Amino acid sequence: MADPPSYEAQFPALHRRAYAVAYRLLGLQGPAEDVAQETLARAYVRWARIGDDPTGWCVRVAFNLTMDGLRSTERDRRRQRQLIALEPHCTRDPYVAERLDLYTALRALPKRQRQIVALRYLGDLSEAQTAAALGLSLGSVKSQASRGLDALRAHLTLPEPTRSSHV
């Protein structure tokens, strides 16, 4: 049996994945970079115990760190008021409101669905990689991903405008 890949060989790909997960939720380069660095620092310390495929582990850690950071921000009432009060035309990032909606929708999911959706769609892991990362069966990942996406769609979809018969 071949030796598992070295940390140094895996670092670039793992960093890209961790950064992508954080950036998709945060929309900010600096904080996303911080999450990626923290993720890879934790991976380095645990490298011998992570296993042959560290991608799922790193995506999960990056997602959890990002969500923890967002929860801390949520608890900070003044910062929360600033984020909610932001108007899209007052910021350089027109997607702030959409990211807040995504965060809120993700927080509303049960933990397992949230983890699966994050690994599959934010972390770009396959169903098999997601199942391996979370220690679940492939069927569980498929069903929970489907339920999670349905819940997100319901939360994020705007109601159809009613058409008036008066024209």
N, C-alpha and C positions, 0 to 999 in steps of 0.2 A: 504494500500500500504506500502511495506517495505521501510525502509530507504535505500538510495543509499550506496554502499560500502564506507568505510572510505578510506581516502588518505593512511593511514598507511597500510591497507590491500591490496590496489592496487599497492603500490609503487614497489615491486619487479618485477611484470609482466610488468608494464609500463616502468620501467627502462630498462629491457631487450629489449623491443621493440624499445625504443628510441635509445639505444646503437646500436642495430642491423642495424637500418636505417643509422645511421651516419657511422658506420664501413663499411658498404657495399659501401658507396660512397668514404670515405676517406682512408680506408685501414690502419688506424693508431689507435692504442688503446687509446692513451692519448687524442687526439682531439675528438675521438668518445665518450669517457667518459665525456669530458667537455660538449659536446652537450647534452648528456643524463642528466647530472646534471642540466644544464640550463633549459632543457625541464621540468624536474620534479620540479624545483624551481618555474617556471611559473605556472605549474599545481597547486602547493600548494596554490599560491596566488589567483588563480581563481577557486579553487575546487568547491565552491558552485554554480558557473555558468556553469561549464563544462557539467553537465548532468549525466545521468545514465551510459553511456558507454564512459569513458574517453580515451579509447584506440585509436580511430581514431583521436581525438584531439591531443593526444601526438605524434602520428606518424606524423601528419601533421606539428606540431611545430618542431619536430626533423628534418624533411626533410627541412623545410624552413630555420632553423638555419644553417644546413649543407650547403645548397645552398648559403646562405648569406656569410658564411665563405669562400666558394670556390670563390665567386665573388670578395671578398676582396683580396683574393690571386691572382686572375686573374688581378686585377688592379695594383698589385705590379709587375711592369715589371721585376725587377731583379729576384724575386722569380719565376715568370713564366718562364723566360729563364732557370733557374736552373732545373725546373721540365721537361721542354721540352728537355733539353740537356741530361737528365739522360739516360743512356744506361741500359737496363735490367740487364746486367752483372755487372754494377757498383753499384748496390743497393741491399740491402737485400730483397727488395720486387720486385719480377719479374713481378708483375701485375700493376706497375705504369702506363705504357703506356695505358693499357686497361681501367684503371679507368679514365684517362684523356680523352680517347675516349668516355666513357660512360657519363662523365660530359658534354662534348661538345655536344653529341647527345641529352642528356636531355635538355640542354639549347636551342637547336634548336626547341624543341617541343613547341606548344602553351601552355600557362600557365595551362589551365584546363587539357589538356592531360598529362602534366608533373605531376600535382598534383595527378591525377588518377593513373598513372603508378607508381608513388612513393608509394602511399598508398597501392595499390594492390600488387605490386611485390617487393618493398623494405621493406614495412611495414607488408607484409603478411596479409593484411586485406581481408575479403571476399568482394564480390561485394556489398552486403547489407550494411556492415559496412562502406565501402567507400562512398556509396550513402548517408548514414546517416551523415557521417563526413563532407561531402561537401554540404549537402542539395540538392542533385540531385536525379533524378529518377533512378531506376535500369537500365532502357534502356539506359539512357545517359551514365552511367558508363560503361556498356558493349560496346557500340559503340565507345566511346572515348578511352577506354582501347585498343580495337582492332586497332583503327587508330594509337594510340600512339606506340603500339608494332610494327606495320607495319613500321612506320617511323623509329623507333630505329633499326629494322632489316636492313632496307635499308641503314641507316647510318653506321652501324657497320659491315655489311657483306662485306667481301673482294670480289672483282671481281674474277671470275673463271680464272685461268691461261689459256692462249691460248696454244694449243698444236701445236707444229711444225710438219709438215709432214716429216721433215728431221730427220731421226734417224740414 
